Structure formats: C-alpha cells, structure tokens
Amino acid sequence: MMVFTKNVNRMCEYMHYAMSICCFMAVCHYRKFHKELLRYRLIMYANNK
C-alpha cells in the first residue's frame, strides 16, 4: 500500500508540474496573441482613418 501511495503522490506532482507548464505556455501564448490582436486593431484603425 505504501508503494502505491508513493506512486500516486509522484503522479500528482507530475500532473501539477505539467499543469504549471501548460498554464505558463498558455499565458505566454495569450500575451503574444493579445499583442498581435492589438497591432491588427491599430493597423485596421489607421487604415480606416
């Protein structure tokens, strides 16, 4: 039983680590995307003027 709980704990740690990486990547990707969106809006706004 002890080995099983150890494995579960390790799995949870890996899951947490993976989730952290995923969140970090998502935030970076969103920021990049947001910047592109802002640039696109500025270009559109400039073209409409």
FIROZA-913949 format. One record per residue: residue number from 1; residue in one letter; x, y negated, z negated of N, C-alpha, C in turn. Coordinates in steps of 0.001 Angstrom, whole numbers, plus 500000, padded with zeros to 6 digits. Example, Ala and Ser with C-alpha at 12.3 -4.5 7.8 and 13.67 -1.06 7.14 Angstrom:
2
 seq type     nx     ny     nz    cax    cay    caz     cx     cy     cz
   1    A 513190 505690 492200 512300 504500 492200 513200 503300 492200
   2    S 512850 502250 492920 513670 501060 492860 512900 499970 492130
//
This chain:
49
 seq type     nx     ny     nz    cax    cay    caz     cx     cy     cz
   1    M 500835 501202 500000 500000 500000 500000 500878 498736 500000
   2    M 501960 498794 499280 502839 497629 499171 503412 497258 500541
   3    V 503815 498265 501314 504382 498028 502644 503335 497382 503547
   4    F 502097 497855 503404 501008 497323 504225 500791 495833 503951
   5    T 500739 495486 502650 500516 494079 502299 501692 493225 502764
   6    K 502898 493789 502689 504080 493066 503168 503941 492755 504647
   7    N 503516 493763 505414 503342 493585 506851 502271 492544 507150
   8    V 501195 492574 506368 500115 491600 506563 500627 490193 506283
   9    N 501390 490046 505228 501955 488739 504892 502848 488225 506005
  10    R 503686 489141 506532 504593 488759 507619 503794 488355 508847
  11    M 502726 489111 509118 501880 488807 510268 501240 487432 510103
  12    C 500798 487145 508886 500180 485838 508615 501200 484717 508822
  13    E 502428 484973 508402 503487 483977 508587 503723 483722 510072
  14    Y 503780 484816 510838 503983 484680 512287 502829 483917 512916
  15    M 501606 484242 512468 500417 483571 513005 500486 482081 512706
  16    H 500867 481754 511466 500958 480359 511047 502012 479629 511877
  17    Y 503148 480305 512086 504245 479743 512875 503786 479503 514312
  18    A 503105 480505 514871 502610 480392 516248 501590 479265 516355
  19    M 500713 479167 515361 499687 478115 515370 500346 476741 515303
  20    S 501384 476623 514476 502095 475350 514343 502696 474946 515685
  21    I 503334 475913 516353 503941 475639 517658 502865 475231 518661
  22    C 501753 475972 518649 500656 475669 519577 500120 474263 519334
  23    C 499935 473916 518063 499418 472582 517721 500394 471508 518182
  24    F 501689 471741 517924 502726 470792 518314 502725 470582 519822
  25    M 502666 471692 520572 502648 471630 522029 501407 470897 522511
  26    A 500274 471190 521872 499021 470565 522270 499084 469054 522053
  27    V 499634 468647 520914 499748 467213 520616 500660 466523 521624
  28    C 501803 467143 521903 502745 466572 522882 502091 466488 524253
  29    H 501424 467558 524644 500764 467600 525939 499679 466531 526010
  30    Y 498913 466388 524925 497826 465406 524898 498378 463994 525000
  31    R 499469 463739 524299 500064 462407 524348 500504 462068 525757
  32    K 501164 463040 526403 501645 462863 527766 500456 462595 528683
  33    F 499426 463426 528523 498225 463313 529340 497562 461952 529111
  34    H 497536 461518 527845 496925 460244 527493 497669 459089 528165
  35    K 498998 459180 528172 499818 458147 528821 499517 458093 530306
  36    E 499447 459277 530929 499144 459343 532368 497784 458733 532643
  37    L 496830 459044 531757 495472 458539 531920 495470 457009 531821
  38    L 496219 456480 530856 496305 455035 530685 496929 454378 531910
  39    R 497984 454998 532438 498660 454469 533627 497686 454468 534803
  40    Y 496957 455583 534926 495979 455717 536005 494908 454627 535898
  41    R 494452 454392 534669 493448 453348 534453 493994 451975 534811
  42    L 495238 451724 534433 495858 450433 534743 495976 450232 536243
  43    I 496385 451296 536942 496510 451217 538402 495142 450949 539028
  44    M 494134 451684 538564 492775 451504 539084 492295 450075 538823
  45    Y 492597 449590 537617 492178 448238 537238 492869 447199 538121
  46    A 494155 447412 538369 494926 446493 539211 494401 446517 540646
  47    N 494020 447697 541123 493502 447822 542482 492134 447165 542627
  48    N 491366 447189 541552 490020 446600 541603 490047 445089 541559
  49    K 491131 444523 541046 491216 443065 540912 491222 442355 542244
//
